[in-house]
């Protein structure tokens, strides 16, 4: 349902950027299955990017999604370890449950020592 709704939004407003929110990984899927699911759903939806969970932020998943031409965003990024992981993958946008804390962490990590 969410894929068709996102596709409909894209149809009604073709100039907006859209992102597919990939849900939690199903226990029976391996990393290649997660990546395939993300790419397939994003293509069907006409999405520009895919939001993946922090637990899905892995080299094979990221590589496959990016190779298919989609931007990657990550959720939730709420602590320093998560911030370090997304930085390593050069993720341009994140979703957080605690914006003030994330901004403070980002500023602290950018400050000269």
N, C-alpha and C positions, 0 to 999 in steps of 0.2 A: 504494500500500500504506500509506503513512504517513497519508494522509487517512482511510482506512477504520479504521486502528488508533486514530487520535485520536477518531474518531466513536464507536468502540466504548468507549473509556475514558470518554467523556462519557456514554454510555448506562449504563455500570455505576456511575458516580459523577456524577450530574447536578449536584451542587453544587460540583464543583471547577472552577476556571478553567483553560482550556486555551488553548494558543497554537500556531498553525501556523508552522513554520519553513520559510520560503520559500528554496529553494535558489538557487544562482547563476543569474544571468540567462542564458537561452539566447541565443546570438549573433544569432539571427534575429528576436528580439523587440524591439520598440520599447517605450518607457516605458508606453504605454497597454496594451500586451500584458502587461507585467509586472504592472501594477495589476489588470488583468482576471483574470489567472491567480491572483493572491493572493486577491482577493475571492471568486472562484468556489470555490477550494479551501477557503478558510476557512469559507464557507457550508456546503459539503458536509461538512466535519468538525465543524461546530457549535462552532467556535473562538470565543474571546472577543477574541483579539488575533492579530496577525501579526508574526513576527520577520522583518525584512528585512535584507539585507546593506547595509553602508555604501555600496556602489556603487549601491544601489537607492534611497538616501535623496535623492529628488528631488521637487520640488513636485508634478508631476502624479501621481506614484505615491502619495505621502503623502496628497494631497488626495482621490484616488479611494478609497483604503482607508479613510480616516477618514469620508468621506461615506457609505460603506457601513455605518458603525457599529462598526468595529473599532479597538481600540487598536493602536498601533504601538510595537514595540521594535526595537532595532538591534544588529547584531553585525558584526564585532568593533569595539569601541571601546577602542583601546589607546594612543592618543596625544592630544596637545593639539588637533591639527587635528580629529580625529574627535570629541572632546569638545565643541569649539566648534560643529561641524555639528549634533550632536544637540541641543545647547542652543538653537540657532536654530530648530529644528523643534519644540522643547518635547517631546522624547521622554522619557517618564517612567521607562523602564527600559532598560538596556543589558546586553549580554553582553560580557565582556572576557576576554582570555587572561592578563592581568596585573593582578589586582585591587589589589595593593598600590600599583603605579604609578598606576593610575587614581584611587585614593583620594588619593594625594599630589598629583596634578595638580588634582583637584577642590578640595582644601583650599587649594592655592596660588592657584587662581583665585578663591576666595571670600575670601581674606584681604584686609584693607584695605591699600591701597598706602602 
